[in-house]
Amino acid sequence: MQEISMITLMRGPAVFAIAVLATGTASATEASYKCDGGTELTAIFSPVGSTPGQVELLFAGEDGDLVLPQAMSADGGRYADADNEFWIKGNSATLTRDGKSETCEVSKGAQ
């Protein structure tokens, strides 16, 4: 009889943990970048597993933002449309807007 009680008690928290994990919501990831051409931006990445994936780029000192859909990449994370691309690998990224490219690094203290 004690064994059954122990199993029931042990199973209770496990079921609760599974229920919490199943109902938890994923949140977007945010990182700030400084680019060698002077551009400063914040990238807001859609939650892992969201379909379709995308990044919203907010540019310091500029009106508007740029939303790019996730694109195929053999290495790193790539977001692109017909004229723009944001390609990240580790703490570095390449930003291409209207044919002009800049190399960007994650800002200190941001990730």
JOWODA-V368661 format. One record per residue. N is the residue number from 1. RES is the residue in three letters. OMEGA is omega in whole degrees, -180 to 180 (none if undefined). D_FIRST is the distance of its C-alpha to the first C-alpha in whole Angstrom. Layout:
n | res | omega | d_first
N | RES | OMEGA | D_FIRST
N | RES | OMEGA | D_FIRST
This chain:
n | res | omega | d_first
1 | MET | 179 | 0
2 | GLN | 179 | 4
3 | GLU | 180 | 5
4 | ILE | 178 | 5
5 | SER | 179 | 7
6 | MET | 179 | 9
7 | ILE | 179 | 10
8 | THR | 179 | 11
9 | LEU | 180 | 13
10 | MET | -178 | 14
11 | ARG | -178 | 16
12 | GLY | 180 | 17
13 | PRO | 180 | 20
14 | ALA | 179 | 21
15 | VAL | 178 | 21
16 | PHE | 180 | 23
17 | ALA | 178 | 25
18 | ILE | 179 | 26
19 | ALA | 179 | 27
20 | VAL | 179 | 29
21 | LEU | -177 | 31
22 | ALA | -177 | 32
23 | THR | 180 | 33
24 | GLY | 179 | 35
25 | THR | 177 | 39
26 | ALA | 179 | 41
27 | SER | 179 | 44
28 | ALA | 177 | 48
29 | THR | -177 | 49
30 | GLU | 177 | 52
31 | ALA | 178 | 54
32 | SER | -178 | 58
33 | TYR | 170 | 61
34 | LYS | -176 | 64
35 | CYS | -177 | 67
36 | ASP | 177 | 70
37 | GLY | 178 | 72
38 | GLY | 180 | 71
39 | THR | 172 | 68
40 | GLU | -177 | 65
41 | LEU | 171 | 62
42 | THR | 178 | 59
43 | ALA | 177 | 57
44 | ILE | -177 | 54
45 | PHE | 178 | 52
46 | SER | -179 | 50
47 | PRO | 177 | 46
48 | VAL | 178 | 45
49 | GLY | 179 | 44
50 | SER | -179 | 46
51 | THR | -4 | 49
52 | PRO | 176 | 51
53 | GLY | 178 | 51
54 | GLN | 173 | 54
55 | VAL | 173 | 56
56 | GLU | -179 | 58
57 | LEU | 178 | 60
58 | LEU | -175 | 62
59 | PHE | 179 | 65
60 | ALA | 177 | 66
61 | GLY | 180 | 69
62 | GLU | 175 | 69
63 | ASP | 176 | 69
64 | GLY | 178 | 66
65 | ASP | -179 | 64
66 | LEU | 178 | 63
67 | VAL | -179 | 60
68 | LEU | 176 | 60
69 | PRO | 177 | 57
70 | GLN | -178 | 55
71 | ALA | 179 | 57
72 | MET | 179 | 57
73 | SER | 176 | 57
74 | ALA | -176 | 57
75 | ASP | 180 | 56
76 | GLY | 178 | 55
77 | GLY | -176 | 55
78 | ARG | 178 | 58
79 | TYR | -173 | 59
80 | ALA | 166 | 62
81 | ASP | -175 | 64
82 | ALA | -173 | 68
83 | ASP | -172 | 69
84 | ASN | 179 | 67
85 | GLU | 173 | 64
86 | PHE | -173 | 61
87 | TRP | -177 | 60
88 | ILE | 173 | 58
89 | LYS | -176 | 56
90 | GLY | 180 | 55
91 | ASN | -180 | 56
92 | SER | 177 | 60
93 | ALA | 171 | 61
94 | THR | 178 | 64
95 | LEU | 176 | 65
96 | THR | 176 | 68
97 | ARG | 179 | 69
98 | ASP | 175 | 73
99 | GLY | 180 | 73
100 | LYS | -177 | 73
101 | SER | 175 | 70
102 | GLU | 173 | 69
103 | THR | -176 | 66
104 | CYS | 177 | 64
105 | GLU | 175 | 61
106 | VAL | 179 | 58
107 | SER | 178 | 60
108 | LYS | 178 | 59
109 | GLY | 179 | 56
110 | ALA | 173 | 55
111 | GLN | none | 52
